[in-house]
Amino acid sequence: MAGITSWTPRGQSSLEIAGLQRAAIYRERAAHLSVMAEVEPVGSLRTRLLELAADYEELAENLEISSPV
């Protein structure tokens, strides 16, 4: 629709909002991997799942830092 501008909360750019949305997705993936690790009987796989969860948490944190609210 021509002439319609998109509104962003608190003056955030669409790029900042996209970063925060991606951070939320990464946190969901981290939580899912953590749950998988809780029930994984093979120690090496459990450890790797927890490492991946930590990696996703770090990615989310970095995105949130670069996209302050």
PDB file of N, CA, C, O and CB in Angstrom:
ATOM      1  N   MET A   1       0.832  -1.169   0.000  1.00  0.00           N
ATOM      2  CA  MET A   1       0.000   0.000   0.000  1.00  0.00           C
ATOM      3  C   MET A   1       0.881   1.238   0.000  1.00  0.00           C
ATOM      4  O   MET A   1       1.687   1.436   0.909  1.00  0.00           O
ATOM      5  CB  MET A   1      -0.949  -0.006   1.200  1.00  0.00           C
ATOM      6  N   ALA A   2       0.732   2.031  -0.975  1.00  0.00           N
ATOM      7  CA  ALA A   2       1.552   3.232  -1.108  1.00  0.00           C
ATOM      8  C   ALA A   2       1.194   4.246  -0.031  1.00  0.00           C
ATOM      9  O   ALA A   2       0.027   4.408   0.327  1.00  0.00           O
ATOM     10  CB  ALA A   2       1.379   3.852  -2.500  1.00  0.00           C
ATOM     11  N   GLY A   3       2.203   4.916   0.472  1.00  0.00           N
ATOM     12  CA  GLY A   3       1.981   5.985   1.429  1.00  0.00           C
ATOM     13  C   GLY A   3       1.824   5.544   2.874  1.00  0.00           C
ATOM     14  O   GLY A   3       1.658   6.388   3.755  1.00  0.00           O
ATOM     15  N   ILE A   4       1.873   4.250   3.138  1.00  0.00           N
ATOM     16  CA  ILE A   4       1.743   3.758   4.509  1.00  0.00           C
ATOM     17  C   ILE A   4       3.133   3.455   5.039  1.00  0.00           C
ATOM     18  O   ILE A   4       3.897   2.713   4.421  1.00  0.00           O
ATOM     19  CB  ILE A   4       0.826   2.491   4.580  1.00  0.00           C
ATOM     20  N   THR A   5       3.450   4.027   6.173  1.00  0.00           N
ATOM     21  CA  THR A   5       4.746   3.747   6.793  1.00  0.00           C
ATOM     22  C   THR A   5       4.557   2.751   7.914  1.00  0.00           C
ATOM     23  O   THR A   5       3.505   2.709   8.551  1.00  0.00           O
ATOM     24  CB  THR A   5       5.407   5.041   7.322  1.00  0.00           C
ATOM     25  N   SER A   6       5.564   1.959   8.149  1.00  0.00           N
ATOM     26  CA  SER A   6       5.454   0.976   9.221  1.00  0.00           C
ATOM     27  C   SER A   6       5.855   1.627  10.537  1.00  0.00           C
ATOM     28  O   SER A   6       6.799   2.415  10.586  1.00  0.00           O
ATOM     29  CB  SER A   6       6.336  -0.269   8.931  1.00  0.00           C
ATOM     30  N   TRP A   7       5.150   1.302  11.579  1.00  0.00           N
ATOM     31  CA  TRP A   7       5.391   1.830  12.916  1.00  0.00           C
ATOM     32  C   TRP A   7       6.289   0.869  13.667  1.00  0.00           C
ATOM     33  O   TRP A   7       6.103  -0.346  13.597  1.00  0.00           O
ATOM     34  CB  TRP A   7       4.063   2.056  13.681  1.00  0.00           C
ATOM     35  N   THR A   8       7.255   1.403  14.380  1.00  0.00           N
ATOM     36  CA  THR A   8       8.118   0.572  15.201  1.00  0.00           C
ATOM     37  C   THR A   8       8.077   1.083  16.627  1.00  0.00           C
ATOM     38  O   THR A   8       8.129   2.292  16.854  1.00  0.00           O
ATOM     39  CB  THR A   8       9.565   0.560  14.658  1.00  0.00           C
ATOM     40  N   PRO A   9       7.984   0.170  17.601  1.00  0.00           N
ATOM     41  CA  PRO A   9       7.891   0.582  19.000  1.00  0.00           C
ATOM     42  C   PRO A   9       9.159   1.262  19.486  1.00  0.00           C
ATOM     43  O   PRO A   9      10.268   0.890  19.101  1.00  0.00           O
ATOM     44  CB  PRO A   9       7.591  -0.612  19.873  1.00  0.00           C
ATOM     45  N   ARG A  10       8.976   2.272  20.345  1.00  0.00           N
ATOM     46  CA  ARG A  10      10.083   2.983  20.995  1.00  0.00           C
ATOM     47  C   ARG A  10      11.120   3.491  20.016  1.00  0.00           C
ATOM     48  O   ARG A  10      12.295   3.606  20.363  1.00  0.00           O
ATOM     49  CB  ARG A  10      10.749   2.087  21.996  1.00  0.00           C
ATOM     50  N   GLY A  11      10.707   3.795  18.808  1.00  0.00           N
ATOM     51  CA  GLY A  11      11.628   4.348  17.836  1.00  0.00           C
ATOM     52  C   GLY A  11      12.672   3.375  17.325  1.00  0.00           C
ATOM     53  O   GLY A  11      13.672   3.799  16.746  1.00  0.00           O
ATOM     54  N   GLN A  12      12.465   2.081  17.523  1.00  0.00           N
ATOM     55  CA  GLN A  12      13.438   1.084  17.064  1.00  0.00           C
ATOM     56  C   GLN A  12      13.325   0.921  15.558  1.00  0.00           C
ATOM     57  O   GLN A  12      12.237   0.983  14.985  1.00  0.00           O
ATOM     58  CB  GLN A  12      13.220  -0.278  17.777  1.00  0.00           C
ATOM     59  N   SER A  13      14.457   0.714  14.941  1.00  0.00           N
ATOM     60  CA  SER A  13      14.459   0.459  13.506  1.00  0.00           C
ATOM     61  C   SER A  13      13.996  -0.973  13.245  1.00  0.00           C
ATOM     62  O   SER A  13      14.001  -1.820  14.138  1.00  0.00           O
ATOM     63  CB  SER A  13      15.868   0.700  12.903  1.00  0.00           C
ATOM     64  N   SER A  14      13.604  -1.214  12.024  1.00  0.00           N
ATOM     65  CA  SER A  14      13.180  -2.574  11.673  1.00  0.00           C
ATOM     66  C   SER A  14      14.339  -3.553  11.795  1.00  0.00           C
ATOM     67  O   SER A  14      14.126  -4.737  12.058  1.00  0.00           O
ATOM     68  CB  SER A  14      12.610  -2.609  10.246  1.00  0.00           C
ATOM     69  N   LEU A  15      15.557  -3.071  11.609  1.00  0.00           N
ATOM     70  CA  LEU A  15      16.727  -3.927  11.767  1.00  0.00           C
ATOM     71  C   LEU A  15      16.911  -4.335  13.228  1.00  0.00           C
ATOM     72  O   LEU A  15      17.238  -5.486  13.514  1.00  0.00           O
ATOM     73  CB  LEU A  15      17.983  -3.214  11.253  1.00  0.00           C
ATOM     74  N   GLU A  16      16.703  -3.396  14.152  1.00  0.00           N
ATOM     75  CA  GLU A  16      16.802  -3.710  15.581  1.00  0.00           C
ATOM     76  C   GLU A  16      15.718  -4.700  15.985  1.00  0.00           C
ATOM     77  O   GLU A  16      15.980  -5.633  16.744  1.00  0.00           O
ATOM     78  CB  GLU A  16      16.694  -2.426  16.430  1.00  0.00           C
ATOM     79  N   ILE A  17      14.517  -4.506  15.489  1.00  0.00           N
ATOM     80  CA  ILE A  17      13.411  -5.404  15.806  1.00  0.00           C
ATOM     81  C   ILE A  17      13.701  -6.799  15.263  1.00  0.00           C
ATOM     82  O   ILE A  17      13.442  -7.796  15.937  1.00  0.00           O
ATOM     83  CB  ILE A  17      12.085  -4.863  15.230  1.00  0.00           C
ATOM     84  N   ALA A  18      14.231  -6.871  14.059  1.00  0.00           N
ATOM     85  CA  ALA A  18      14.570  -8.172  13.468  1.00  0.00           C
ATOM     86  C   ALA A  18      15.622  -8.881  14.319  1.00  0.00           C
ATOM     87  O   ALA A  18      15.559 -10.096  14.505  1.00  0.00           O
ATOM     88  CB  ALA A  18      15.083  -7.999  12.014  1.00  0.00           C
ATOM     89  N   GLY A  19      16.588  -8.121  14.834  1.00  0.00           N
ATOM     90  CA  GLY A  19      17.613  -8.711  15.692  1.00  0.00           C
ATOM     91  C   GLY A  19      17.024  -9.263  16.970  1.00  0.00           C
ATOM     92  O   GLY A  19      17.401 -10.348  17.414  1.00  0.00           O
ATOM     93  N   LEU A  20      16.098  -8.523  17.567  1.00  0.00           N
ATOM     94  CA  LEU A  20      15.449  -8.991  18.799  1.00  0.00           C
ATOM     95  C   LEU A  20      14.577 -10.216  18.537  1.00  0.00           C
ATOM     96  O   LEU A  20      14.510 -11.124  19.365  1.00  0.00           O
ATOM     97  CB  LEU A  20      14.599  -7.869  19.415  1.00  0.00           C
ATOM     98  N   GLN A  21      13.918 -10.238  17.393  1.00  0.00           N
ATOM     99  CA  GLN A  21      13.106 -11.418  17.048  1.00  0.00           C
ATOM    100  C   GLN A  21      13.995 -12.638  16.839  1.00  0.00           C
ATOM    101  O   GLN A  21      13.663 -13.743  17.267  1.00  0.00           O
ATOM    102  CB  GLN A  21      12.266 -11.150  15.776  1.00  0.00           C
ATOM    103  N   ARG A  22      15.126 -12.424  16.176  1.00  0.00           N
ATOM    104  CA  ARG A  22      16.059 -13.534  15.957  1.00  0.00           C
ATOM    105  C   ARG A  22      16.627 -14.013  17.286  1.00  0.00           C
ATOM    106  O   ARG A  22      16.818 -15.213  17.479  1.00  0.00           O
ATOM    107  CB  ARG A  22      17.202 -13.111  15.008  1.00  0.00           C
ATOM    108  N   ALA A  23      16.897 -13.092  18.202  1.00  0.00           N
ATOM    109  CA  ALA A  23      17.395 -13.463  19.530  1.00  0.00           C
ATOM    110  C   ALA A  23      16.378 -14.333  20.257  1.00  0.00           C
ATOM    111  O   ALA A  23      16.749 -15.298  20.926  1.00  0.00           O
ATOM    112  CB  ALA A  23      17.711 -12.205  20.363  1.00  0.00           C
ATOM    113  N   ALA A  24      15.100 -13.998  20.130  1.00  0.00           N
ATOM    114  CA  ALA A  24      14.049 -14.790  20.777  1.00  0.00           C
ATOM    115  C   ALA A  24      14.012 -16.206  20.196  1.00  0.00           C
ATOM    116  O   ALA A  24      13.837 -17.180  20.927  1.00  0.00           O
ATOM    117  CB  ALA A  24      12.669 -14.105  20.608  1.00  0.00           C
ATOM    118  N   ILE A  25      14.175 -16.307  18.898  1.00  0.00           N
ATOM    119  CA  ILE A  25      14.194 -17.627  18.252  1.00  0.00           C
ATOM    120  C   ILE A  25      15.394 -18.436  18.750  1.00  0.00           C
ATOM    121  O   ILE A  25      15.269 -19.630  19.022  1.00  0.00           O
ATOM    122  CB  ILE A  25      14.244 -17.482  16.701  1.00  0.00           C
ATOM    123  N   TYR A  26      16.548 -17.789  18.868  1.00  0.00           N
ATOM    124  CA  TYR A  26      17.743 -18.484  19.354  1.00  0.00           C
ATOM    125  C   TYR A  26      17.551 -18.948  20.794  1.00  0.00           C
ATOM    126  O   TYR A  26      18.005 -20.033  21.157  1.00  0.00           O
ATOM    127  CB  TYR A  26      18.978 -17.569  19.253  1.00  0.00           C
ATOM    128  N   ARG A  27      16.885 -18.143  21.615  1.00  0.00           N
ATOM    129  CA  ARG A  27      16.625 -18.549  23.002  1.00  0.00           C
ATOM    130  C   ARG A  27      15.677 -19.750  23.043  1.00  0.00           C
ATOM    131  O   ARG A  27      15.833 -20.633  23.887  1.00  0.00           O
ATOM    132  CB  ARG A  27      16.029 -17.370  23.811  1.00  0.00           C
ATOM    133  N   GLU A  28      14.701 -19.787  22.140  1.00  0.00           N
ATOM    134  CA  GLU A  28      13.796 -20.944  22.065  1.00  0.00           C
ATOM    135  C   GLU A  28      14.575 -22.199  21.678  1.00  0.00           C
ATOM    136  O   GLU A  28      14.361 -23.270  22.246  1.00  0.00           O
ATOM    137  CB  GLU A  28      12.655 -20.685  21.046  1.00  0.00           C
ATOM    138  N   ARG A  29      15.470 -22.061  20.717  1.00  0.00           N
ATOM    139  CA  ARG A  29      16.281 -23.211  20.293  1.00  0.00           C
ATOM    140  C   ARG A  29      17.178 -23.682  21.442  1.00  0.00           C
ATOM    141  O   ARG A  29      17.337 -24.884  21.655  1.00  0.00           O
ATOM    142  CB  ARG A  29      17.143 -22.844  19.053  1.00  0.00           C
ATOM    143  N   ALA A  30      17.757 -22.743  22.174  1.00  0.00           N
ATOM    144  CA  ALA A  30      18.602 -23.091  23.317  1.00  0.00           C
ATOM    145  C   ALA A  30      17.800 -23.856  24.355  1.00  0.00           C
ATOM    146  O   ALA A  30      18.275 -24.851  24.902  1.00  0.00           O
ATOM    147  CB  ALA A  30      19.216 -21.830  23.943  1.00  0.00           C
ATOM    148  N   ALA A  31      16.587 -23.396  24.630  1.00  0.00           N
ATOM    149  CA  ALA A  31      15.736 -24.072  25.609  1.00  0.00           C
ATOM    150  C   ALA A  31      15.387 -25.485  25.129  1.00  0.00           C
ATOM    151  O   ALA A  31      15.398 -26.431  25.916  1.00  0.00           O
ATOM    152  CB  ALA A  31      14.446 -23.255  25.860  1.00  0.00           C
ATOM    153  N   HIS A  32      15.083 -25.618  23.855  1.00  0.00           N
ATOM    154  CA  HIS A  32      14.740 -26.933  23.300  1.00  0.00           C
ATOM    155  C   HIS A  32      15.935 -27.885  23.413  1.00  0.00           C
ATOM    156  O   HIS A  32      15.774 -29.045  23.794  1.00  0.00           O
ATOM    157  CB  HIS A  32      14.294 -26.801  21.818  1.00  0.00           C
ATOM    158  N   LEU A  33      17.120 -27.398  23.083  1.00  0.00           N
ATOM    159  CA  LEU A  33      18.319 -28.244  23.184  1.00  0.00           C
ATOM    160  C   LEU A  33      18.606 -28.636  24.631  1.00  0.00           C
ATOM    161  O   LEU A  33      19.053 -29.752  24.896  1.00  0.00           O
ATOM    162  CB  LEU A  33      19.535 -27.517  22.591  1.00  0.00           C
ATOM    163  N   SER A  34      18.353 -27.732  25.556  1.00  0.00           N
ATOM    164  CA  SER A  34      18.555 -28.040  26.979  1.00  0.00           C
ATOM    165  C   SER A  34      17.607 -29.141  27.447  1.00  0.00           C
ATOM    166  O   SER A  34      18.001 -30.030  28.203  1.00  0.00           O
ATOM    167  CB  SER A  34      18.354 -26.779  27.834  1.00  0.00           C
ATOM    168  N   VAL A  35      16.371 -29.076  27.000  1.00  0.00           N
ATOM    169  CA  VAL A  35      15.393 -30.118  27.347  1.00  0.00           C
ATOM    170  C   VAL A  35      15.826 -31.451  26.751  1.00  0.00           C
ATOM    171  O   VAL A  35      15.740 -32.488  27.408  1.00  0.00           O
ATOM    172  CB  VAL A  35      13.971 -29.737  26.844  1.00  0.00           C
ATOM    173  N   MET A  36      16.287 -31.420  25.515  1.00  0.00           N
ATOM    174  CA  MET A  36      16.771 -32.653  24.894  1.00  0.00           C
ATOM    175  C   MET A  36      17.939 -33.234  25.690  1.00  0.00           C
ATOM    176  O   MET A  36      18.026 -34.447  25.879  1.00  0.00           O
ATOM    177  CB  MET A  36      17.196 -32.393  23.436  1.00  0.00           C
ATOM    178  N   ALA A  37      18.832 -32.363  26.154  1.00  0.00           N
ATOM    179  CA  ALA A  37      20.000 -32.812  26.910  1.00  0.00           C
ATOM    180  C   ALA A  37      19.593 -33.463  28.227  1.00  0.00           C
ATOM    181  O   ALA A  37      20.241 -34.410  28.674  1.00  0.00           O
ATOM    182  CB  ALA A  37      20.943 -31.640  27.176  1.00  0.00           C
ATOM    183  N   GLU A  38      18.533 -32.970  28.851  1.00  0.00           N
ATOM    184  CA  GLU A  38      18.085 -33.523  30.134  1.00  0.00           C
ATOM    185  C   GLU A  38      17.715 -34.996  30.041  1.00  0.00           C
ATOM    186  O   GLU A  38      17.895 -35.749  30.998  1.00  0.00           O
ATOM    187  CB  GLU A  38      16.900 -32.739  30.648  1.00  0.00           C
ATOM    188  N   VAL A  39      17.197 -35.404  28.889  1.00  0.00           N
ATOM    189  CA  VAL A  39      16.740 -36.788  28.746  1.00  0.00           C
ATOM    190  C   VAL A  39      17.698 -37.649  27.926  1.00  0.00           C
ATOM    191  O   VAL A  39      17.435 -38.831  27.705  1.00  0.00           O
ATOM    192  CB  VAL A  39      15.373 -36.810  28.107  1.00  0.00           C
ATOM    193  N   GLU A  40      18.802 -37.066  27.477  1.00  0.00           N
ATOM    194  CA  GLU A  40      19.767 -37.815  26.660  1.00  0.00           C
ATOM    195  C   GLU A  40      20.617 -38.714  27.548  1.00  0.00           C
ATOM    196  O   GLU A  40      21.323 -38.226  28.430  1.00  0.00           O
ATOM    197  CB  GLU A  40      20.672 -36.851  25.849  1.00  0.00           C
ATOM    198  N   PRO A  41      20.553 -40.040  27.318  1.00  0.00           N
ATOM    199  CA  PRO A  41      21.317 -40.963  28.159  1.00  0.00           C
ATOM    200  C   PRO A  41      22.810 -41.039  27.798  1.00  0.00           C
ATOM    201  O   PRO A  41      23.624 -41.422  28.638  1.00  0.00           O
ATOM    202  CB  PRO A  41      20.714 -42.338  28.061  1.00  0.00           C
ATOM    203  N   VAL A  42      23.170 -40.684  26.580  1.00  0.00           N
ATOM    204  CA  VAL A  42      24.568 -40.776  26.152  1.00  0.00           C
ATOM    205  C   VAL A  42      25.286 -39.486  26.558  1.00  0.00           C
ATOM    206  O   VAL A  42      24.955 -38.394  26.097  1.00  0.00           O
ATOM    207  CB  VAL A  42      24.673 -41.015  24.600  1.00  0.00           C
ATOM    208  N   GLY A  43      26.269 -39.647  27.427  1.00  0.00           N
ATOM    209  CA  GLY A  43      26.959 -38.499  27.997  1.00  0.00           C
ATOM    210  C   GLY A  43      27.564 -37.547  26.983  1.00  0.00           C
ATOM    211  O   GLY A  43      27.441 -36.330  27.125  1.00  0.00           O
ATOM    212  N   SER A  44      28.217 -38.087  25.958  1.00  0.00           N
ATOM    213  CA  SER A  44      28.868 -37.223  24.972  1.00  0.00           C
ATOM    214  C   SER A  44      27.838 -36.421  24.170  1.00  0.00           C
ATOM    215  O   SER A  44      28.068 -35.259  23.837  1.00  0.00           O
ATOM    216  CB  SER A  44      29.738 -38.063  24.022  1.00  0.00           C
ATOM    217  N   LEU A  45      26.711 -37.048  23.867  1.00  0.00           N
ATOM    218  CA  LEU A  45      25.644 -36.337  23.154  1.00  0.00           C
ATOM    219  C   LEU A  45      25.002 -35.280  24.048  1.00  0.00           C
ATOM    220  O   LEU A  45      24.697 -34.176  23.597  1.00  0.00           O
ATOM    221  CB  LEU A  45      24.575 -37.326  22.658  1.00  0.00           C
ATOM    222  N   ARG A  46      24.800 -35.627  25.318  1.00  0.00           N
ATOM    223  CA  ARG A  46      24.246 -34.675  26.279  1.00  0.00           C
ATOM    224  C   ARG A  46      25.147 -33.443  26.396  1.00  0.00           C
ATOM    225  O   ARG A  46      24.669 -32.309  26.403  1.00  0.00           O
ATOM    226  CB  ARG A  46      24.067 -35.341  27.659  1.00  0.00           C
ATOM    227  N   THR A  47      26.439 -33.683  26.486  1.00  0.00           N
ATOM    228  CA  THR A  47      27.398 -32.583  26.577  1.00  0.00           C
ATOM    229  C   THR A  47      27.347 -31.704  25.333  1.00  0.00           C
ATOM    230  O   THR A  47      27.367 -30.478  25.436  1.00  0.00           O
ATOM    231  CB  THR A  47      28.815 -33.125  26.776  1.00  0.00           C
ATOM    232  N   ARG A  48      27.280 -32.321  24.169  1.00  0.00           N
ATOM    233  CA  ARG A  48      27.234 -31.548  22.907  1.00  0.00           C
ATOM    234  C   ARG A  48      25.943 -30.734  22.816  1.00  0.00           C
ATOM    235  O   ARG A  48      25.967 -29.586  22.372  1.00  0.00           O
ATOM    236  CB  ARG A  48      27.348 -32.496  21.679  1.00  0.00           C
ATOM    237  N   LEU A  49      24.828 -31.313  23.230  1.00  0.00           N
ATOM    238  CA  LEU A  49      23.563 -30.572  23.214  1.00  0.00           C
ATOM    239  C   LEU A  49      23.634 -29.347  24.125  1.00  0.00           C
ATOM    240  O   LEU A  49      23.138 -28.277  23.776  1.00  0.00           O
ATOM    241  CB  LEU A  49      22.400 -31.485  23.646  1.00  0.00           C
ATOM    242  N   LEU A  50      24.250 -29.510  25.286  1.00  0.00           N
ATOM    243  CA  LEU A  50      24.401 -28.378  26.202  1.00  0.00           C
ATOM    244  C   LEU A  50      25.345 -27.320  25.635  1.00  0.00           C
ATOM    245  O   LEU A  50      25.137 -26.126  25.850  1.00  0.00           O
ATOM    246  CB  LEU A  50      24.916 -28.862  27.558  1.00  0.00           C
ATOM    247  N   GLU A  51      26.373 -27.747  24.920  1.00  0.00           N
ATOM    248  CA  GLU A  51      27.284 -26.805  24.273  1.00  0.00           C
ATOM    249  C   GLU A  51      26.549 -26.003  23.198  1.00  0.00           C
ATOM    250  O   GLU A  51      26.718 -24.789  23.086  1.00  0.00           O
ATOM    251  CB  GLU A  51      28.488 -27.551  23.657  1.00  0.00           C
ATOM    252  N   LEU A  52      25.737 -26.700  22.417  1.00  0.00           N
ATOM    253  CA  LEU A  52      24.956 -26.018  21.386  1.00  0.00           C
ATOM    254  C   LEU A  52      23.960 -25.038  22.002  1.00  0.00           C
ATOM    255  O   LEU A  52      23.776 -23.930  21.497  1.00  0.00           O
ATOM    256  CB  LEU A  52      24.217 -27.039  20.518  1.00  0.00           C
ATOM    257  N   ALA A  53      23.319 -25.452  23.097  1.00  0.00           N
ATOM    258  CA  ALA A  53      22.391 -24.563  23.790  1.00  0.00           C
ATOM    259  C   ALA A  53      23.115 -23.308  24.268  1.00  0.00           C
ATOM    260  O   ALA A  53      22.588 -22.202  24.145  1.00  0.00           O
ATOM    261  CB  ALA A  53      21.731 -25.288  24.977  1.00  0.00           C
ATOM    262  N   ALA A  54      24.307 -23.473  24.808  1.00  0.00           N
ATOM    263  CA  ALA A  54      25.092 -22.327  25.271  1.00  0.00           C
ATOM    264  C   ALA A  54      25.478 -21.421  24.103  1.00  0.00           C
ATOM    265  O   ALA A  54      25.492 -20.197  24.238  1.00  0.00           O
ATOM    266  CB  ALA A  54      26.353 -22.805  26.010  1.00  0.00           C
ATOM    267  N   ASP A  55      25.790 -22.024  22.966  1.00  0.00           N
ATOM    268  CA  ASP A  55      26.125 -21.231  21.774  1.00  0.00           C
ATOM    269  C   ASP A  55      24.931 -20.377  21.334  1.00  0.00           C
ATOM    270  O   ASP A  55      25.090 -19.201  21.007  1.00  0.00           O
ATOM    271  CB  ASP A  55      26.570 -22.157  20.616  1.00  0.00           C
ATOM    272  N   TYR A  56      23.744 -20.974  21.328  1.00  0.00           N
ATOM    273  CA  TYR A  56      22.541 -20.221  20.946  1.00  0.00           C
ATOM    274  C   TYR A  56      22.240 -19.111  21.950  1.00  0.00           C
ATOM    275  O   TYR A  56      21.811 -18.026  21.559  1.00  0.00           O
ATOM    276  CB  TYR A  56      21.332 -21.165  20.832  1.00  0.00           C
ATOM    277  N   GLU A  57      22.458 -19.368  23.229  1.00  0.00           N
ATOM    278  CA  GLU A  57      22.259 -18.330  24.248  1.00  0.00           C
ATOM    279  C   GLU A  57      23.225 -17.165  24.017  1.00  0.00           C
ATOM    280  O   GLU A  57      22.849 -15.999  24.142  1.00  0.00           O
ATOM    281  CB  GLU A  57      22.454 -18.917  25.671  1.00  0.00           C
ATOM    282  N   GLU A  58      24.453 -17.492  23.684  1.00  0.00           N
ATOM    283  CA  GLU A  58      25.446 -16.445  23.421  1.00  0.00           C
ATOM    284  C   GLU A  58      25.065 -15.621  22.186  1.00  0.00           C
ATOM    285  O   GLU A  58      25.185 -14.396  22.185  1.00  0.00           O
ATOM    286  CB  GLU A  58      26.844 -17.070  23.230  1.00  0.00           C
ATOM    287  N   LEU A  59      24.610 -16.302  21.149  1.00  0.00           N
ATOM    288  CA  LEU A  59      24.153 -15.583  19.956  1.00  0.00           C
ATOM    289  C   LEU A  59      23.008 -14.633  20.305  1.00  0.00           C
ATOM    290  O   LEU A  59      22.996 -13.481  19.873  1.00  0.00           O
ATOM    291  CB  LEU A  59      23.707 -16.576  18.862  1.00  0.00           C
ATOM    292  N   ALA A  60      22.058 -15.118  21.080  1.00  0.00           N
ATOM    293  CA  ALA A  60      20.919 -14.295  21.467  1.00  0.00           C
ATOM    294  C   ALA A  60      21.379 -13.082  22.273  1.00  0.00           C
ATOM    295  O   ALA A  60      20.922 -11.964  22.041  1.00  0.00           O
ATOM    296  CB  ALA A  60      19.911 -15.122  22.276  1.00  0.00           C
ATOM    297  N   GLU A  61      22.275 -13.310  23.207  1.00  0.00           N
ATOM    298  CA  GLU A  61      22.781 -12.226  24.027  1.00  0.00           C
ATOM    299  C   GLU A  61      23.485 -11.162  23.181  1.00  0.00           C
ATOM    300  O   GLU A  61      23.291  -9.963  23.381  1.00  0.00           O
ATOM    301  CB  GLU A  61      23.731 -12.772  25.081  1.00  0.00           C
ATOM    302  N   ASN A  62      24.295 -11.618  22.243  1.00  0.00           N
ATOM    303  CA  ASN A  62      25.001 -10.679  21.366  1.00  0.00           C
ATOM    304  C   ASN A  62      24.032  -9.867  20.508  1.00  0.00           C
ATOM    305  O   ASN A  62      24.257  -8.678  20.280  1.00  0.00           O
ATOM    306  CB  ASN A  62      25.981 -11.431  20.468  1.00  0.00           C
ATOM    307  N   LEU A  63      22.981 -10.482  20.041  1.00  0.00           N
ATOM    308  CA  LEU A  63      21.981  -9.757  19.257  1.00  0.00           C
ATOM    309  C   LEU A  63      21.257  -8.737  20.119  1.00  0.00           C
ATOM    310  O   LEU A  63      20.982  -7.626  19.665  1.00  0.00           O
ATOM    311  CB  LEU A  63      20.974 -10.730  18.633  1.00  0.00           C
ATOM    312  N   GLU A  64      20.947  -9.097  21.345  1.00  0.00           N
ATOM    313  CA  GLU A  64      20.252  -8.169  22.229  1.00  0.00           C
ATOM    314  C   GLU A  64      21.138  -6.990  22.614  1.00  0.00           C
ATOM    315  O   GLU A  64      20.651  -5.870  22.767  1.00  0.00           O
ATOM    316  CB  GLU A  64      19.778  -8.892  23.480  1.00  0.00           C
ATOM    317  N   ILE A  65      22.415  -7.234  22.767  1.00  0.00           N
ATOM    318  CA  ILE A  65      23.351  -6.146  23.089  1.00  0.00           C
ATOM    319  C   ILE A  65      23.459  -5.175  21.917  1.00  0.00           C
ATOM    320  O   ILE A  65      23.513  -3.960  22.110  1.00  0.00           O
ATOM    321  CB  ILE A  65      24.748  -6.712  23.443  1.00  0.00           C
ATOM    322  N   SER A  66      23.490  -5.718  20.708  1.00  0.00           N
ATOM    323  CA  SER A  66      23.615  -4.857  19.529  1.00  0.00           C
ATOM    324  C   SER A  66      22.290  -4.201  19.146  1.00  0.00           C
ATOM    325  O   SER A  66      22.264  -3.291  18.317  1.00  0.00           O
ATOM    326  CB  SER A  66      24.143  -5.662  18.353  1.00  0.00           C
ATOM    327  N   SER A  67      21.180  -4.664  19.751  1.00  0.00           N
ATOM    328  CA  SER A  67      19.860  -4.084  19.493  1.00  0.00           C
ATOM    329  C   SER A  67      19.227  -3.660  20.820  1.00  0.00           C
ATOM    330  O   SER A  67      18.240  -4.262  21.246  1.00  0.00           O
ATOM    331  CB  SER A  67      18.940  -5.100  18.741  1.00  0.00           C
ATOM    332  N   PRO A  68      19.776  -2.636  21.479  1.00  0.00           N
ATOM    333  CA  PRO A  68      19.241  -2.260  22.802  1.00  0.00           C
ATOM    334  C   PRO A  68      17.792  -1.817  22.715  1.00  0.00           C
ATOM    335  O   PRO A  68      17.360  -1.218  21.730  1.00  0.00           O
ATOM    336  CB  PRO A  68      20.082  -1.143  23.421  1.00  0.00           C
ATOM    337  N   VAL A  69      17.054  -2.126  23.772  1.00  0.00           N
ATOM    338  CA  VAL A  69      15.624  -1.790  23.815  1.00  0.00           C
ATOM    339  C   VAL A  69      15.435  -0.347  24.176  1.00  0.00           C
ATOM    340  O   VAL A  69      14.301   0.124  24.263  1.00  0.00           O
ATOM    341  CB  VAL A  69      14.880  -2.675  24.811  1.00  0.00           C
TER     342      VAL A  69
END
